[in-house]
């Protein structure tokens, strides 16, 4: 029995010895472990050696020049002319349109002005800007052919109200008008506005030069104080080269009429005290105190008409038609005025026609002087009476249907030639 036990023990030891030997002859893959210090450090990227630029193809450039930056004027004093679009901001005098960077240099900033963009010929509605506790609202405009951020754009409009004034901002416009000025002061300094309306709370005065070029003043009825100023000028014109040619002989030959007369088909008119006979050289209006709104050196093609011209006397802006009767192109300054108007929406100036017809005449007085109209057009607000041989030789008078008073008088005489 002891012999069998010893045999079994010997066999177990032999098996165990063989197993250990087998394990020592087997190769196993070690498990890779990595610590942070063992992560190989990469060399930082080195800048590439500069290469000589290849000659790239350059497409032909558009001959239309890029819009030049706005030439900002910093005058010594504030103009008295409302249509100069000058204003004083905290003692600095600016002119609209104004590059925003001039305000940024003085500490004015706004939200996301370096991110928000404007496409070419686009403008924003209203954007608040601040300088510490001071506030102001502006509209940005992009007059270039590139996409610009707001901070790269121009300011074309400013909004200034009582709250801005209370924040410490000070804005003064021509004539010394500012928040708190009275209605009487505004009218005394700048005259009657181009248009005027009222609601239950305020008088709204608009002095308009053209589309997007105007000044709107809101006067609180209860306090009789100016509560808001809105000044807009989105148009930055580059002056045309000065014309160096001779004045056409037809302009030099023109003589203003000595009297109004009784023949309304003579197209003589007394406008703001001065006599003209249409067509009349635009230079005769300038000599009587009118000023150009358009560039007087802008050229008009030979024997052609410009129907979007404007001139101004004081704060009154008159839309006119001009015609170049010469056989060569001429600047606006060498053209003839073929259309003038009195209008409660634009030029509110005294006007008198042959037969004693004025802006205060009644319909019965008009019919007695001119006879039956060639054409009558009835509208919901106005009824228009046209007298004359056609649309290019006529006097047109629009009567307000509600008040039965004259709303506008338009005189047109645009013959094909001056012969």
BELCOR-V955725 format. One record per backbone hydrogen bond with DSSP energy under -1.0 kcal/mol. CO is the residue of the C=O (numbers start at 1). NH is the residue of the N-H. Records with the same first field share a line. If there is no record, write none. Layout:
CO: NH ; NH
This chain:
1: 5
2: 6
3: 7
4: 8
5: 9
6: 10
7: 11
8: 12
9: 13
10: 14
11: 15
12: 16
13: 17
14: 18
15: 19
16: 20
17: 21
18: 22
19: 23
20: 24
23: 26
35: 38
36: 39
70: 72
81: 84
82: 85
85: 96
87: 94
88: 172
89: 92
92: 89
94: 87
98: 155
99: 102
100: 103 ; 104
101: 105
103: 106 ; 108
104: 107
109: 130
112: 115 ; 116
113: 151
116: 150
118: 148
119: 122
122: 142
127: 138
129: 136
130: 109
131: 134
134: 131
136: 129
137: 159
138: 127
139: 156 ; 157
140: 124
141: 154
142: 121
148: 118
150: 153
153: 100
154: 141
155: 98
156: 233
157: 139
158: 231
159: 137
160: 229
161: 165
162: 166
163: 167
164: 169
165: 168
170: 90
172: 88
173: 176
177: 173
178: 181
181: 226
182: 186
183: 187
184: 188
185: 189
186: 190
187: 191
195: 206
197: 204
201: 221
202: 199
203: 219
204: 197
205: 217
206: 194 ; 195
207: 215
210: 213
212: 234
213: 209 ; 210
214: 232
215: 207
216: 230
217: 205
218: 227 ; 228
219: 203
220: 224
225: 220
226: 180
227: 162
228: 218
229: 160
230: 216
231: 158
232: 214
248: 252
249: 253
263: 266
264: 267
267: 278
269: 276
270: 352
271: 274
274: 271
276: 269
280: 337
281: 284
282: 286
283: 287
285: 290
286: 289
291: 312
295: 298
296: 333
298: 332
300: 330
301: 304
304: 324
306: 322
309: 320
310: 293 ; 294
311: 318
312: 291
313: 316
316: 313
318: 311
320: 309
321: 338 ; 339
322: 306
323: 336
326: 303
330: 300
331: 334
332: 335
335: 282
336: 323
337: 280
338: 413
340: 411
342: 409
347: 343 ; 349
350: 272
352: 270
353: 356
357: 353
358: 361
362: 366
363: 367
364: 368
365: 369
366: 370
367: 371
375: 386
377: 384
381: 401
382: 379
383: 399
384: 377
385: 397
386: 374 ; 375
387: 395
390: 393
392: 414
393: 390
394: 412
395: 387
396: 410
397: 385
398: 407 ; 408
399: 383
400: 404
405: 400
407: 344
408: 398
409: 342
410: 396
411: 340
412: 394
